[in-house]
Amino acid sequence: MFDIQKSILLPLFLLFSIPHTFSQLTWEWQAPRNQPVTLNSMAFSDEETGWIVGDRGMVLLSPDGGRQWHQKDIGTEDLLTNIFFLDDQKGWITTASGSVLHTRDGGRIWFRLPSRLADELVDIHFLNSNEGWCIGVSGRIYRSTNGGRSWNIKKWESQAAFYDLFFLDENYGWIAGGNGVFYRTIDGGENWFREKLPDKKPDLYQVHFVDAYHGWMVGDGGAIFRSQNGGRVWEPQNSGVKAELYDVHFLDKDHGWAVGEGQTLLFTPDGGELWLQQPAAEPAPYMLSYVGIHAEDEQRAWIFGEKGTILLSEDQGANWKSHHEFAYDPLQDVFALNDQFIWATGKAAYMSGYGGRQWWKIDLPDDGPIRKVGFIDTWNGWILGKKGYILRTEDGGGTWEKRTIDAAESLLDMGWLNATTGWICGSNGLLLKTEDGGKTWNRSTHLGNHTWLHVHVHQGHTWLLSPDGALVRNGYSPHGWEFIGGPPNEYLSEVFFLTPEHGWLATTSGHLYETKDAGTSWKLRFSEADFPIISLHFLHEKAGAALLGPYTMLVTTNGGKKWRIQDLPEGVKARAIGGSRTSYWLVGEGGVILRGR
């Protein structure tokens, strides 16, 4: 079920469907799985194969009965509103652009049928391989007798939009619409009877019947109606909520659910005489809506909706568990080895080997939160955990070896000169060095008790930075580490070098400094903002960007002679920025990953 009117009311960042351009940077959402898209419809083609469709061409496929979901590219960016399977081979998808997609081979290949309707299609159902029905928000009922290749208007309702189409079998069907209007058929659509609620006129978003007599409709303002005579007469039920209800599903004439805006989840054990409000299955850092609920049997049920939400219950709805890896996981760090291989980490680690078009969650030997990720080539990489461990891979992330770090201090950052030599820094003056790829670590004790927040490695040179203003470098002198200090009266946040001599320094007061003599002197280049700079990256000598707090960034395209303050796309709360050869990569709250270029 998909509701065009409801979409208009969603937070704008959930409907972000085109690149957001400011000045010379264009931001593109990466990997549909972690975009804040809305999931609109769900269907199973057989007992184990599940499908979900949503905004911006989102298609998710489950091969294991809906326990794991993987993104499938079917070659469209359309807003996909509904999916229906007749059997394990034949399926159809409706789009808001008026076209219908079809598969004849179980979803391996989807193609666009030739007939495109001048309507925003929202639902579809086929009675057999040839005869099918679909509806649009224009209030039209369409019929096809050739598998969807062409459509004819069967009915045209001028007073209300249509939102949901439900067939119980080849005879009994119902349509729910706006302004309290609904239709029913008892002869497979040959005749449609227009009905209307006698008193109230809420928009009706979903209708569901368990047999030819018992059915329910839900809609505006918490509205729930029940019929016990096939839809001829409807009685209102007390939902106990004022929220919009977008979907309803019953297992039998007694047990059912309704879902809607604000994570509304209702359950009834007695046909709706009493509706019980259940708490949100998983707390979210923002208010979202459940768009749909689907059950395949008495045990398994799914809720889906905004922000890519997928919740699964395997105990008749008693407990719900999130099955969307990116749903609420804030990402803390991003590392781009090149334009193809990018890593993002937070509570878990994700990798793209296709330039951000697809992402995979990586199986790690420890499920603790991650501080940093870094690679020196496509094979050799490390992950630094917040709980006192480091992981090493030598096969591009396929397998990981865990090493526990013997340190009571907090581990804050790491940097690698090559496959064997690296550094870990942390609180209370912690500085560790390895020369065997991370198998053993030796402690340095001569750099004081500073909190070493950041380590930066470039062309054989290493820099350490402390928020209190301490700045040290290694690789410039045979004596090892040198204290050189930063600008006076500044709290430091990050350092980045382009060459051994040319580098940049960021502060918590929103200032940027430049050096061209390896840090011996620093010149103030930007001081027009009061927000802390939390992340800094340069693509090359001319192009650089910095996060000025979580909602704003600084951009330069002329080597730092001029910096522009520019807002991030609406709804994005950023944590870190990185870069590859041609693109910036940004990660943040809600699993957001953006590519800027």
C-alpha positions, 0 to 999 in steps of 0.5 A: 500500500502506498499513499501519495498524499501521505508522502507530501507530509513526510519530512523533506529529507525523506523525499530527497530524490535528486542531487543537492547542489551547492556552489561547485559540490553536488551531493549524491546519496549512496547505496539505497540501503542506507538512504533515508528512503521510504519502503512502500510495499512487500510481497512474497513470490514463494515461501522463502523469497520476499520482495520490498519496493520503495522510493528512488527505485529501491528493491530489496530481496530476501532469499531466506524467508525475510530474515536477511535483505539485500538490495537488487538493482532493477535499472530504475530510479522511479518511485515504486509504490506496490509489488504483487506476485501471482506465483513464483515466476510472474510479478508486477510493480507499479510506479508513481510515474504511471508505468508498470514493471514486470518479471516472468522469471521470478525477478531475475529480470524486470522490464517496463511494460509498453503502456504508460498511464497518465496517473500515479499508480499505487496498487496492482493485482492480477487474477491470472496471467492475463487479467489484472487490475490497478488503481491510481490517485486520480480515482481511476480503476484500470483493467488489463486482459493481456498481462499488463501490456495495455490497460483500459479504464473500467471506472473513474471516481471524480470525487476521491483518490484511490489508495489501496486495492485488495482481492480476496480471490478471483471474485471478491475485491475492494478499493479504499479511497479518499473522502470515505469512498470505497468500492467493492466487487463480487464478480472479479471486477465486472461490476464495481459498487460504490459505497460510502461511509454514512457519517464520517469521511476520512481518507481510507488508506488500506482495506483487508479482508480475511474472508468474504464477510470480515474486513477492516479499513484504516485511515485518517486520524486513527480511523478504523472500520469493520465490516461483517457482511462483505463491505456493505455495512461498516461500523467504526472502532475505537483505535485509541489514537489520533495518528494516521493509520496506513495499513491493517492486516489480520491473520483471522477474524480475531487477530490483527495489527494496524500501523501508522505515523509516529511508529504507531503499532496497534494489536487486537485479539478480538476482531477490533473490539479492543485495540492495544497500542504497543511500544515502538519496536525499536527506539529511533532518534527521529519520529518516523512512520510505519507504512505497511505490515505484512504477515505470511503465516501465524508466526512471521510478520514484518513492519516496513516504512520510513528510513528503510525500516524493516522489523521482523517478528517470529512470535506472532508480534510479541517481539519485533527486531530490526532487520535493516542494517543501516536503520539507526546506526550512526556512522563515525568514520569513513575511509576511501582508498580510491574511487571504488573502495570505500569503508564506513564504520560506526557500530559496525563496518560497511564496505563498497567495492563499486564506488558507493553504488552498493554496500555490504556489512562486514562480518567482524570477530568483535561486535563492539563500536569502531573508532577508525578504519584504514587501508594502505592498499586493497588487501591490507587494512585495520579497524580500531575498536573503542574497547581496546582491540585492533583488527587486521585483514590481509585479504581486503576485509574477507577475514579479520584477526583480532589483537587485544591492546594492553592499555587502560587508556582510551584508544582514539586514532591510528595511522599506518606508514606501511603494512608493518609500521603503524601508530595508535594514540589515545588519552593520558599520553598514550602512544603505541607503535607496531613494526609487525603489522599490529601483532605486538605494540610498544609504548612510548612514554616521553611525549607527556600526558596529553590526550593525543586525539588525532594521528596523521600519516603522510609520505613517511611523516607522522603528526600527533595532535592534542586538543590542548594545543600540543602538536608533534611531528616525526620523520623530519629529524633523526631524533624522532618526535619533535614538539613544534606547537600550534597557533597560540590560544587555540584548541586543535581538532585535526591536522592534514598534510598534502606534502611533507611541508604543506599542511592544514590545521583545524581548531574547535573555534572554527579556524583554519591555519596553513603551513608551508614549512612543515609546521614551523609557522602557521598562517590563519586562513579562515576565521569567519565562523564560531562552530568547531571544525570536526573533520578535514580533508583535501582531495589535492592542493586546490580542493579541500573541505571541512565539517563546520559542526554537523550541519555545515561545511567549508569548501575551497577550490583554490587552495584555501585562498577562499573558503565558502560556508555552505549548508549540508543537505537538509536532514543530514547530521554529519560526523566525518568527511573523507576523500578519494581521488575525485570525490568527497565521502561524508558519513553521519547519523542514521547511517547517512553516506553521501558522495560529493563532487 
